[in-house]
Amino acid sequence: MSRPVTLFTGQWADLPFEEVCRLAGEWGYDGLEIACWGDHLDPWRWDDDAYIEDRLAILERNGLKVWTISNHLKGQAVCDDPIDERHRNILSDHVWGDGDPEGVRQRAAEEMKNTARLAAKLGVRTVTGFTGSSIWKYVAMFPPATDEMVEAGYQDFADRWNPILDVFDEVGVRFAHEVHPSEIAYDYWTTTRTLEAIGHREAFGLNWDPSHMVWQDLDPVAFLWDFQDRIYHVHCKDTKKRLGNGRNGRLSSHLPWADPRRGWDFISTGHGDVPWEDAFRMLNAIGYDGPLSVEWEDAGMDRLVGAPEALEFVRRLSSYRPSDAAFDSAFSTR
């Protein structure tokens, strides 16, 4: 079981695509999970064969391949309510348009359809991303949200994403939703309910990112087992909890990344609280053979140092394999 190790370019979109490819190739990554922002990929050019050939040529020159592309930012805008200045800061001028919320949602949905088409043109089978949520604003449940309000949120998700997933089905591509706070599926039970809302259709699976589970006190390894048929992609990102001093809270108190008063923070892979060895053993157990994508979000470490370090860590753990030979030898009568 050979699993490629890739670098997610979302946190590198301030650099030109060619520069990110050069760095990743020199560090020894197998490929990239390419983000559809910055100058890295433009879904609206999905039918431009010269553009597709250019992207693939840049990868090839640097010894890289692509198994997955990402459009987290536009996916976020498909269901979100409200749509506000936060979205203006992450969306292209084309998707934002005049800023009318429903218009933004519709244009974001069209870009997600184009992302599936672009993936197919690149020979990629999986798109990772967010869904957004019209009911995340109710997460504190006060003032109390009724069952009808919550149910309407899941129906809104189904109504908006089923037409997008129809295009994914048409072109033979899958969507891997990243279970993450602020999304329609952000923990165990909301993931269950999200899958129910769309009838468990195969076009919709999960991007397993344990960092978001650890700081919520979820078991990321058990999550792998319970949703094993839906694990379409893996993000290798770590979290460090800084709770227990009576001051730092799990919701982070509106403090910026790397502020020591936060109750948790993203940290270099292998330095946090994710049970990586157990996770890799479980990935083996469920037969996951897709990419292991390093997502760099450690505000406390230079990314030019941390990204190659994370690659070495992930490669070492990925080498763990079940040993039938050792088991057979122990019980051999020969």
N, C-alpha and C positions, 0 to 999 in steps of 0.2 A: 504494500500500500504506500504509494509515493504521493506525498502532499506538497504542492508548491507553497513556498512562503512568498507573500507579496507585500507591497507597501501601499497603503491607502493614501491617495494623493490629496485628500480633502484638506489636510492641515499644511499642505505644501503649495496651495493654489496661488500664493503670492509669487511663486517662481514660475518661469516659463516651463512648458511641458518638456522641452528638450533638456533643460537643466535638471529637472527631477529625474528624467530617464537616465541621464549621465550619472548622477549620484547613486541611484538605486542599482544601476549596472555595476558600478565600481565597487559598491559594498557587497555585491553578490546575491542580491535578491533575484528570485526566479521571474518575477513579473510585477505588475502593478494592478491594484484595484483603482481604476481611473475615475476621478470625480468629474461630473458634468458642470463644472464652473471654473473660474479663471479662464485660461486659454487651453485647458486640458482636453475637454470634449464639449462639442456643441450639438445637442440633440436635434436642433432645427436643421442641421446639415446632414441628416441621416441618409438622404438620397443623393448626396454629392460623392460620387465614386472616387474622384481625385482626392477629396478631403480624407476619406476613409483610408485610401492607400498611403497617404502622407503620414497619418497617425501610426499605421502599422509599420511603416518603414522606419520611423523614429524608434519605435520599440525594438525592431530587429537590429538596428545599428548598435544598440546598447545591450544586446543579448537578453532581451526581456520578452515576455509574453503577456497576454491579458486573458483572464478567465472571468473577470467580473468588472462591471462598471457601477458607479454609484450616482444616485441623484437624490440625496437626502434633503437638500434645501428646497427643491421645487415640490417634492412629495409632502413636505411639511405644510405647504400652503393649500393643499387640496381640500383638507377638512377643517383647518384651523378657524376658530372664532373666539376672539376677534382677530381680524387682519389689521395690523397697525404698523407703526414705524419700525418695529423689530423685523418684520418681514421685508420692509423696504430695504433694510440693510443687508439682506441675504439673497434677494431676488434680482434677476436681470431686469433691465429697463423694459424688455419685451414682455415679460410675465407681469411685471408691476403695472405697466400701462398707465392709466389715469388713477390707479389706486382704489377704484371701486371694489369693495371686498368680493362680491360675487364674480366680477370679471377676473379678478386675480385668481380665484379658485378655478375657474373654468380654463384659463390659460395655463395654469400649473398642471391641470389634468391633461391638457393637450401635450404639454412637454413630456409628461410621464409616458404617454402613448408613443411619442417620438423616441423616447429613451429605449423602449422595448425594440423599436424598429432599428435604432442605431446599434443596439447590442447584437441583434441578428446579423446585421451587415458586418460587424467586427468578428463574427464567429463566436460570440459570447452567449452563454446560456443563462446567466444570472445577473439581475440588477438588484443592488441593495438600496435601502432608503427608509425614509420615514413616511408616515401616512397623515400626520396631523390629527387633531381631535377637536370636535366641537364641545366636548364635555370635560376636558382636562381642567377647565376653569372651576369645575365643581368638586375638585379632588378633596378639598377640606370638608366637604359636606355640611358647611354652614355658611349662609343660611341653608337649611336642609333642601337637598335636591330630591325630587320625587322619583319613584321608579319609572314613571312615564318620561321624565326628562332624560334619565340615563338611557332608557331604551331608545328614545328618539336619536340619541347620539350614535348608537350602534347602527341604527337604520340609516342615518345620514352617511356614515362610513360606507355601508354596503351600497347605497345608491350611487355614491360618487366613485367608488373603487371598482365595482363590478364592470362598468364599461371600459375602464382602463385595463383590467385583467382580461377582458375579451380580446384586446389587442395583443397582450402578452401570449395568450393561447394561440392566436392566429399566426404569430411569428415563431412560436416554439421557445419562448423565453419565460423564466420564472422570476417572480418578485420575492425578495428576501427582506421582510420587515425587521428593522432593528427594535427589539423590545426595549423601551426607553421612556423615562418620565417625559411627559407632555405629548405622548402618542396615544392612539386608541388602545393599543396593547402596551402596557408599561410594567406589568408584573405577571405573576403566574395566572391568577384568575381572570384578569382582563385579557390575557392571551387566549385562554379557553373561550371566553365569550366572543372575542373577535373572530376566531375561526368558525364558531357557530353562526355568526352573523352573515358570513358569506358561504355557508353550506360546505365548509371544509374543502373548497375547490383547490385543486393541486397547483394552480398558478400562483397561489399565495402561500409562502413559507416564511421562515425566520432566519434572520442574521443573528447568531448567538454571540452576544457581547457580554461577558461575565461582569465587567466593571459596574454596569448599571444595576446588576442584581445584588452584588456584594454590599453596596452601601444601603440597599433596602432590606438587608438581612434575608435575602432569598438564597436558596441553595442552587448555584448555577450547575452543579454536576447532576443533581436530581432533575433539573429542568431539561438537560440533554436527554436523559433516559425517557422522560415522560413525553417529550415532543420529538423523539428521534426521527420520525418520518417527515418532520417539517424543518429539520436543520439543513438549510440550503447553503449556508455560508458561515464562516467563523471570523470574528474580530478578536485579535489578541491585544487587549487593552486592560490595564490594571488599575485598581483603586486602593487607596490607603485610607482607612477610617481613623479619625482623630477624636473619638468620643471618649467619655469616661472622666473628663475633668470637671463636669458640672456646668460647663460654659458652652462648649461646642455642640451645635445641634445638627441633626441629620438633614435638615432642610437648607443648611448653609448660610442662612441669615442675610441673604443678598450680598454676600461678600465676594470679592473677585477670586479667580483661580489663584492658587498658591498662597493665599492669605492663611496664616497659621491659626486663625480663629474659626476657620471652616471646620465642620464636623467630618468632612471627607474631601478627598481630592484625587484626580487622576494622577498616576505616577508611572514611572518607567516599568515596562513589563518585567515581572520577576522580582520587583521590589515592594509589591503591595500585598494585599490580603486575599487575592484570588488563589484558590487551591489548584494551581496549574497542573501538578503531577496527577492528581485525581481526575482533573478535567481531560487530560490527554489520554489517560487510560480509558475513560468513558468514551471519548471520541473513537478510540480503537474498538471498543465494545459495540458501538452502534454502527460501525462500518463507515464512518465519515471519511471520504477520500478527496474532498474539495480543498480549495485554497485556505491557508492560514494567513490572514491579512493583519499586518501590524498597523495599528492606528495610533499615531503619536499625538498625545495631548498633555504631556508632562510639562507644565509651565515652570517647573523648577530645575529642568535640565536642558542643556543645549541640544537641539534635535540632531545636529550633525554628529554629536557624540552618542546620543541615545538610540537613534535609529539603527546603526550597525550593531550596537550592543543588544538591542531587542532581537535582531535577526539571529544572532548567535544563540541566544537563549531559546527562542522558539525552535530553531533547528535541532538543538540538543534534545529538547523534550519530545519533538516529533519523531525522533529516532526510536522512542520506546515502542516496542512491538510485542504482541503476545508470542510466547515461545512454546509452540507445540512440541518442538524437538526436546526441550528440557523436560516437559511433562511426560512425554513418551519414554524418555530415558530413565526417569525415576521409577517407572513401573515396568520396565522391561525385564523379561525373564531370561534374556539371552546372556 
